[in-house]
Amino acid sequence: MTPDYYNWRLKLGSYALKLSAWAVLFFLMLPILVIIPLSFNAEPFFSFTKGMLQLDPQAYSLKWYSSVFHSQNWMLAIRNSFFIGICATLIATTLGTVAAMGLVSEHMPMRRLFTALLLSPMIVPLIIVAAGMFFFYTRYNLVGSFAGIIIAHAALGVPFVIITVTATLSGFDQSLYRAGLSMGASPLRVFRDVVIPLIRPGVISGALFAFVTSFDEIVLVLFLAGPEQGTIPRQMFAGLREQINPAILAIATLLIVVSILFLATLEALRRRSERIRYGGEAPQN
């Protein structure tokens, strides 16, 4: 067989692989992309109207977005989601970063056991975690309180911080830490002035993952939250059960935009982390 035949087969295989990848991506993204035009529907329906299919401007409206920002329930849910998410992220980032520092240490005893325990919230079914937290929280009157939900969401966010920070620390030169100690600086100061600036992209990435985990969480909120602690996912769930309203599609579209911004931020942080790791020149993908 000639080299041209092999080159033709390689090109054909490459094109088939790219086509398959785009087809899978389109299949996964289609249910999400359909939500966006439906959120501009002027009619109170969860379906495309004849006017929308004909691209009639009168068939589109921003009234559902307006209803979200003029609704006390939705605004309360938005405030609660950001408040709980920010507080849980701060706790999860602090605990996860400290835990990652310990787990990458060669002197850490039973490192695999502690790693498995700290990552268990990602593995154990969430319904089991929620039920366990509910029975535990009832003893300390934490059910129906912001503190209880924040602690629960922080526990879910810690594994994400550990994974991202541990991955960043894998490229960290430990001699820099020992050099700081040899010059008389305390471990805390070396960690603050040497380690944190170098692993900051990983820490921020873990914090973003922890925030998104808290922002999208619904199972723990259903078990632990009271009427005053409603979040966006809970309000959406209640809206689907009690009253079908396209305002749910409007808030879903806004969440999609927020998720895209987070993904763009994570990609920028990944590129910066690679530049730091490879001495200012990131490898070509």
LOVEXKOL-264060 format. One record per atom (N, C-alpha, C, O): x, y, z. Coordinates in steps of 0.001 Angstrom, whole numbers, plus 500000, padded with zeros to 6 digits. Example, Ala and Ser with C-alpha at 12.3 -4.5 7.8 and 13.67 -1.06 7.14 Angstrom:
! residues 2
513190494310507800
512300495500507800
513200496700507800
514236496681508465
512850497750507080
513670498940507140
512900500030507870
513409501138508039
END
This chain:
! residues 285
500836498805500000
500000500000500000
500875501250500000
501903501290500675
500474502254499256
501270503465499095
501114504390500293
500120504311501016
502103505276500510
501974506268501595
500764507178501432
500173507616502418
500391507467500159
499222508314499950
497956507661500503
497065508341501013
497890506331500396
496718505618500906
496641505743502432
495564505961502987
497796505603503108
497816505732504556
497477507164504971
496747507367505942
497997508154504250
497682509549504569
496191509821504385
495582510544505174
495613509238503342
494185509416503109
493365508802504232
492358509373504651
493794507629504725
493077506977505836
493217507792507120
492259507910507883
494386508348507362
494582509163508560
493707510414508520
493088510775509521
493658511078507352
492821512272507237
491341511925507411
490596512653508067
490927510807506816
489535510388506941
489180510075508390
488108510444508870
490090509390509082
489853509091510497
489802510348511347
489001510451512276
490678511320511015
490680512587511755
489376513340511560
488808513870512515
488898513386510308
487643514072510035
486463513368510724
485562514026511244
486474512036510724
485398511274511365
485394511504512870
484332511614513483
486579511577513466
486677511821514900
486161513213515258
485426513379516231
486557514221514455
486090515583514721
484576515688514542
483894516343515330
484059515037513503
482615515068513274
481865514408514419
480825514907514847
482378513298514916
481739512610516042
481774513471517297
480795513533518041
482906514137517534
483029514994518712
482034516153518655
481386516474519652
481917516783517471
480961517886517330
479525517400517468
478679518106518017
479245516190516968
477892515637517090
477538515382518548
476424515686518975
478473514828519319
478234514587520741
478056515907521477
477170516033522322
478896516897521161
478782518212521799
477429518848521500
476790519409522391
476995518758520245
475697519318519874
474564518601520602
473608519238521045
474667517284520727
473646516507521423
473554516895522897
472461516949523462
474704517165523517
474716517536524928
474264518972525152
473645519277526171
474572519862524201
474277521276524373
472878521659523927
472362522691524356
472250520854523074
470950521227522517
469894521478523585
469199522490523497
469728520605524605
468704520897525629
468945522208526371
468002522854526830
470220522597526484
470533523849527179
470273525042526267
469730526060526696
470667524903525005
470496526019524069
469028526308523782
468677527449523482
468169525306523867
466741525511523606
466133526431524657
465186527161524367
466668526401525873
466115527216526962
466218528703526643
465322529471526992
467297529117525987
467555530541525793
466465531217524966
465912532214525429
466122530736523768
465032531417523032
463683531296523716
462849532194523601
463453530186524434
462173530039525124
462007531057526244
460883531419526591
463112531520526811
463018532497527899
462542533861527404
462135534704528203
462592534083526086
462115535345525511
460712535222524929
460249536122524229
460043534129525210
458694533911524694
457719534908525320
457699535073526539
456924535562524504
455946536519525021
454742535833525633
454005536447526405
454528534557525298
453395533807525822
453828532972527023
454994532589527122
452899532685527938
453254531896529134
453301530397528838
452600529607529472
454130530018527876
454221528613527488
455678528155527536
456609528948527395
455840526846527740
457158526227527689
457374525587526319
457901524478526237
456982526257525258
457129525693523920
457223526843522914
456849527980523200
457733526506521733
457851527512520682
456471527786520087
455752526862519705
456113529061520016
454855529446519387
455065529645517894
456193529663517402
453958529792517190
454036529980515741
454777531256515397
455546531298514437
454539532317516199
455225533583515951
456723533476516159
457490534100515426
457164532685517157
458596532513517389
459246531778516228
460340532142515796
458583530751515722
459129529997514598
459207530849513343
460072530631512494
458297531829513220
458312532729512073
459157533979512317
459188534888511487
459838534016513458
460702535135513837
459943536456513891
460454537499513483
458729536393514395
457922537594514573
458417538345515811
458420537771516900
458838539617515680
459350540351516845
458343540434517990
458747540471519152
457054540465517695
456053540564518745
455919539278519551
455313539276520622
456474538200519046
456412536930519773
457488536836520847
457490535905521653
458407537809520856
459499537797521827
459299538946522820
458759540000522484
459751538704524051
459554539717525096
460580539510526204
461106538414526398
460847540603526928
461733540557528097
460951540568529409
461525540774530478
459643540346529322
458823540493530522
459140539448531580
458957539707532769
459615538263531174
459923537238532173
461187537577532927
461311537248534107
462128538229532266
463313538711532972
462921539827533941
463413539892535067
462030540697533482
461557541767534360
460822541210535568
460960541725536678
460035540150535349
459284539566536468
460220538961537510
459906538958538700
461371538445537064
462338537887538017
462863538969538942
462917538780540158
463250540102538373
463858541169539173
462820542008539916
463192542857540726
461539541793539663
460498542492540404
459749541563541351
458756541959541961
460224540331541470
459596539362542365
460384539276543664
461600539081543644
459695539422544797
460360539330546092
460925537934546325
462011537790546886
460197536907545898
460667535539546114
461950535267545336
462893534681545867
461978535697544067
463176535463543267
464360536272543781
465476535754543838
464145537513544152
465240538338544649
465776537799545971
466981537833546219
464870537299546826
465325536675548074
466160535433547783
467184535194548423
465709534646546809
466459533442546442
467832533796545877
468816533117546171
467905534855545068
469192535278544502
470128535749545599
471303535381545611
469620536563546524
470464537045547627
470948535880548483
472119535823548859
470048534956548787
470440533811549607
471484532951548910
472433532488549542
471313532734547608
472266531903546871
473665532512546888
474651531805547096
473749533820546670
475058534463546686
475640534501548098
476836534272548277
474817534783549090
475315534842550467
475822533475550917
476932533357551437
475009532450550717
475411531094551124
476617530638550310
477552530055550859
476600530901548994
477703530470548148
479018531126548517
480047530452548563
479009532422548782
480251533131549133
480788532649550468
481982532381550597
479918532537551463
480369532077552782
480900530644552717
481950530341553282
480169529767552027
480620528378551901
481931528291551130
482779527455551443
482105529146550128
483333529140549340
484530529565550174
485602528968550071
484358530580550993
485461531027551854
485897529923552809
487091529696553001
484923529237553406
485258528152554336
485901526986553593
486926526457554022
485291526587552471
485804525446551719
487197525724551166
488050524837551171
487438526940550690
488750527275550130
489825527249551199
490922526741550968
489520527791552360
490492527797553457
490820526377553912
491988526000553998
489786525596554202
490006524230554689
490622523353553603
491518522558553888
490150523487552353
490671522658551275
492128522948550961
492895522027550681
492524524228551004
493914524576550729
494837524039551803
495894523485551500
494442524198553061
495259523676554165
495349522153554088
496416521577554301
494215521499553781
494223520041553664
495110519578552515
495829518587552649
495067520290551381
495908519921550238
497390520047550585
498196519214550172
497749521077551338
499139521226551758
499590520039552593
500722519573552457
498714519553553450
499070518397554269
499125517117553465
499986516271553707
498217516959552509
498149515715551744
499319515539550789
499681514408550464
499917516636550334
501066516518549430
502373516357550191
503416516123549581
502333516479551510
503549516338552313
503966514869552387
503132513983552576
505255514630552237
505766513268552309
505681512692553718
505713511474553894
505575513555554713
505549513098556100
504126512902556621
503938512664557814
503136512998555758
501739512837556167
501431511365556396
501518510577555454
501065510956557640
500725509544557873
499333509213557330
498430510051557347
499178507986556853
497893507506556328
497305508496555314
496127508844555380
498129508928554399
497730509955553443
496580509484552556
495658510252552283
496623508237552105
495564507727551235
494234507648551968
493185507938551392
494274507254553242
493034507160554018
492408508533554200
491202508692554012
493210509526554564
492679510871554760
492192511467553442
491199512194553417
492886511163552351
492442511653551046
491077511082550695
490194511801550226
490911509791550922
489621509161550630
488512509749551490
487402509963551002
488793510012552758
487770510581553642
487398511999553221
486222512363553235
488386512795552851
488115514180552475
487399514276551132
486653515226550894
487618513309550261
486961513322548954
485650512554548950
484972512502547924
485281511958550072
484070511141550126
482789511899549792
481884511285549227
482644513210550106
481412513906549700
481157513895548196
480018514073547765
482205513688547384
482025513611545937
481565512218545505
481015512053544416
481792511213546366
481539509826545994
480222509323546563
479455508646545878
479967509662547825
478750509190548487
477538509855547844
477569511061547603
476469509108547557
475255509728546994
474765510882547848
474731510792549076
474388511966547186
474048513191547891
472836513026548793
472742513697549821
471908512151548434
470726511943549249
471113511340550594
470484511636551610
472153510489550610
472624509908551866
473303510975552716
473101511029553929
474103511818552083
474751512919552806
473711513852553415
473839514273554564
472672514173552627
471636515087553111
470868514476554281
470584515169555258
470529513196554197
469799512548555288
470650512491556550
470156512740557649
471924512164556390
472807512119557550
472973513484558201
472942513605559425
473149514519557370
473281515864557916
471995516313558607
472042516997559630
470857515930558053
469594516330558657
469458515774560080
469114516511561004
469723514491560254
469598513893561586
470669514409562535
470436514516563738
471853514732561994
472907515294562830
472594516729563234
472819517122564379
472073517510562288
471779518913562554
470621519096563525
470575520090564249
469688518151563551
468548518299564455
468986518320565920
468310518919566757
470093517682566232
470586517676567618
471125519031568030
471145519355569218
471563519828567064
472196521108567378
471379522290566849
471887523408566769
470130522047566493
469221523103566029
469784523891564849
469641525111564775
470421523179563939
470981523824562756
470075523697561535
470319524342560516
469045522882561627
468109522754560511
467292524038560410
466793524548561413
467163524550559202
466435525787558997
467235527025559355
466659528066559668
468571526922559311
469431528062559627
470456528245558513
470816527296557818
470915529482558360
471945529754557359
473255529058557712
473965528578556828
473573529003559002
474827528368559418
474867526911558996
475893526429558516
473753526204559172
473721524796558808
473918524583557317
474657523687556907
473259525406556499
473384525256555048
474790525635554591
475356524972553722
475352526683555160
476703527103554784
477715526014555103
478585525719554284
477612525415556278
478533524336556652
478369523142555715
479354522541555286
477118522803555401
476865521672554510
477421521926553116
478028521036552520
477220523128552591
477736523444551258
479262523528551263
479908523174550277
479831523992552361
481291524026552461
481868522613552439
482918522375551842
481175521675553094
481638520284553071
481622519713551661
482482518902551315
480664520119550849
480619519654549460
481699520318548604
482169519729547632
482085521524548958
483067522249548157
484510521910548470
485388522108547630
484770521401549670
486147521094550069
486836520125549112
487981520378548738
486196519021548693
486888518103547768
487349518761546467
488425518437545964
486563519669545921
486955520337544689
488188521211544903
489069521278544046
488240521872546043
489409522700546347
490637521821546536
491722522160546063
490476520699547223
491605519799547449
492164519294546129
493380519260545944
491295518902545213
491749518350543933
492513519391543128
493597519102542621
491968520599543003
492622521625542187
493913522124542825
494906522331542128
493908522319544136
495122522802544801
496194521722544803
497373522025544618
495803520465545009
496777519369544968
497417519256543595
498621519029543481
496598519418542536
497150519379541181
498138520525540957
499150520341540281
497860521689541507
498776522823541374
500055522588542163
501145522929541703
499924522004543352
501093521754544195
501993520676543620
503160520580543999
501465519856542703
502299518817542108
503448519413541304
504483518770541127
503270520636540817
504346521300540087
505090522330540923
505886523105540394
504834522340542230
505463523321543112
506833522819543554
506979521657543936
507826523683543504
509179523340543913
509284523459545437
509289524563545982
509366522319546113
509411522319547575
510677522968548124
510713523371549287
511705523071547301
512934523702547784
512719525170548107
513422525729548948
511743525806547439
511435527202547749
510884527328549166
511193528285549876
510074526367549571
509514526383550931
510629526176551952
510687526873552965
511518525208551681
512607524954552623
513589526117552665
514172526403553710
513774526793551519
514680527952551504
514123529076552363
514875529759553059
512798529275552317
512193530302553158
512357530000554632
512617530902555429
512208528735555003
512395528351556403
513845528521556840
514118528939557965
514776528193555938
516198528299556289
516634529742556489
517641529999557149
515880530692555923
516223532104556084
515588532718557316
515681533927557528
514944531895558128
514419532360559406
512953532733559414
512439533143560454
512253532606558283
510833532935558238
510014531813558878
510390530642558824
508903532191559477
508020531203560089
507280530437558999
507118530949557891
506825529209559296
506063528454558279
504851529211557755
504523529123556572
504181529961558641
503009530706558212
503387531808557231
502680532038556250
504501532490557492
504916533564556597
505381533004555256
505100533594554213
506091531870555266
506510531247554013
505292530826553208
505250530999551990
504313530278553890
503083529873553199
502386531072552586
501884530992551464
502349532188553314
501653533383552834
502411534088551728
501802534518550748
503727534220551856
504506535038550931
505126534249549777
505481534834548755
505259532938549926
505922532141548896
504957531169548221
504841531134546996
504270530384549047
503444529306548496
502182529860547840
501877529532546694
501452530698548570
500160531195548068
500291531916546730
499485531651545838
501271532821546535
501367533475545213
501587532503544067
501138532763542951
502270531383544318
502558530435543253
501392529493542961
501224529033541831
500596529212543980
499475528288543770
498145529037543691
497082528418543732
498198530364543577
496960531150543564
496000530737542444
494796530673542694
496470530450541213
495503530016540185
494731528772540588
493528528691540342
495400527793541206
494707526589541657
493737526869542775
492656526282542819
494104527756543683
493211528108544789
491960528802544263
490847528498544692
492145529732543335
490991530438542772
490113529481541975
488887529581542027
490721528561541244
489937527579540501
489112526715541447
487932526467541200
489733526262542522
488992525479543511
487872526277544148
486795525741544408
488120527563544403
487077528410544982
485902528558544023
484748528541544451
486188528704542724
485107528822541745
484292527536541682
483063527582541614
484970526384541705
484248525116541706
483386524986542956
482248524523542880
483924525395544111
483159525318545361
481941526232545303
480865525869545777
482110527419544720
480983528345544622
479897527804543708
478713527871544038
480296527265542554
479312526704541620
478588525523542250
477381525363542066
479320524692542994
478697523554543674
477630524026544654
476541523456544715
477945525063545415
476965525602546358
475815526274545639
474658526134546038
476130527006544572
475122527784543861
474079526892543203
472913527273543098
474492525699542756
473589524806542024
472963523729542909
472138522953542427
473329523662544178
472905522549545027
471424522673545392
470955523763545718
470690521561545338
469264521558545637
468883520537546697
467980520789547495
469565519368546723
469154518287547629
469344518695549089
468433518535549902
470521519221549423
470767519638550809
469825520765551218
469369520819552360
469539521653550287
468641522771550601
467234522263550914
466583522771551827
466763521273550171
465436520710550423
465363520057551796
464316520090552444
466460519467552244
466478518798553541
466689519775554691
466077519619555748
467541520775554506
468030521568555630
467486522987555696
467506523598556765
466999523531554580
466609524941554551
465189525134555036
464326524273554864
464966526295555650
463633526710556036
463086527712555035
463705527942553997
461944528308555322
461346529272554380
462242530475554091
462181531046553002
463077530864555064
463907532053554894
465215531766554173
465931532695553802
465536530488553968
466811530137553350
466644529606551930
467496528860551449
465571529974551259
465362529506549895
466427530016548950
466822531179549026
466893529162548063
467904529517547072
467295529455545668
466132529086545502
468087529818544672
467587529807543294
467147528411542857
466047528278542320
467956527358543061
467482526023542657
466200525602543374
465331524969542774
466082525952544648
464861525588545365
463661526352544833
462574525788544707
463844527631544519
462758528427543961
462353527897542585
461167527891542254
463312527456541788
463003526869540494
462240525552540664
461282525281539940
462672524750541618
461993523480541879
460561523707542334
459639523022541891
460385524683543233
459034525001543694
458175525550542565
456984525249542481
458783526362541692
458035526911540568
457562525844539603
456459525943539065
458377524823539373
457974523735538487
456861522895539087
456032522347538361
456838522792540406
455813521976541065
454503522726541243
453428522137541125
454585524012541524
453394524754541918
452820525598540786
451600525687540644
453674526214539983
453183527131538951
454166527158537781
455299527617537925
453732526671536639
454581526697535452
454674528132534952
453689528714534498
455873528687535044
456065530090534708
457365530223533913
458405529751534373
457337530851532733
458577531025531959
459653531843532667
460784531922532188
459310532454533806
460359533138534565
461455532164534978
462605532562535165
461097530879535122
462092529856535432
463106529755534300
464301529584534543
462626529862533056
463535529808531910
464437531032531862
465594530943531451
463904532177532284
464712533395532310
465857533266533313
467001533598533002
465546532786534511
466604532627535515
467571531532535090
468763531612535388
467071530500534392
467957529445533899
468931530001532864
470103529624532848
468452530893532005
469333531521531019
470412532357531692
471569532344531274
470030533074532721
471019533857533468
472054532957534125
473233533307534181
471629531803534620
472572530861535211
473521530288534163
474690530033534449
473013530089532949
473876529615531864
474960530642531563
476120530287531357
474577531917531539
475560532979531284
476610533019532390
477802533166532122
476153532886533643
477093532873534767
478040531685534652
479238531825534899
477522530525534284
478362529333534140
479405529522533049
480551529099533204
479016530156531940
479970530410530857
481084531340531335
482252531139531004
480720532353532111
481737533259532653
482691532528533579
483896532780533561
482151531612534396
483004530832535286
483953529944534484
485135529840534814
483443529308533439
484285528442532615
485391529241531930
486530528784531833
485046530435531458
486062531284530836
487133531682531851
488321531720531531
486700531977533073
487661532320534126
488557531143534455
489766531307534619
487971529950534554
488769528752534836
489788528477533736
490919528081534019
489393528684532488
490323528473531386
491470529482531433
492621529135531166
491151530733531774
492208531741531901
493160531385533040
494374531550532916
492607530899534146
493455530501535275
494301529278534917
495453529175535337
493731528357534146
494498527176533731
495690527582532873
496796527070533051
495460528498531950
496556528949531100
497624529680531909
498819529536531651
497180530462532887
498158531168533710
498961530179534548
500171530338534709
498290529155535082
498986528145535870
500023527418535028
501108527109535520
499705527138533762
500661526477532877
501849527381532574
502987526920532488
501572528671532413
502684529599532153
503631529651533351
504851529693533191
503046529649534563
503884529672535761
504678528377535878
505859528389536223
504011527253535584
504659525952535753
505772525751534741
506801525158535066
505583526238533508
506567526018532456
507454527243532205
508025527400531126
507558528093533208
508506529192533128
508130530285532174
508993530851531503
506811530606532096
506367531735531281
505944531373529889
505497532244529143
506066530107529500
505648529702528151
504790528468528261
505293527388528569
503497528608528013
502577527490528123
502753526569526936
503041527024525829
502579525237527165
502694524311526054
501561524503525066
500464524914525446
501815524212523819
500801524337522793
499871523147522829
500319522000522852
498531523426522836
497557522350522859
497324521825521432
496529520906521234
END
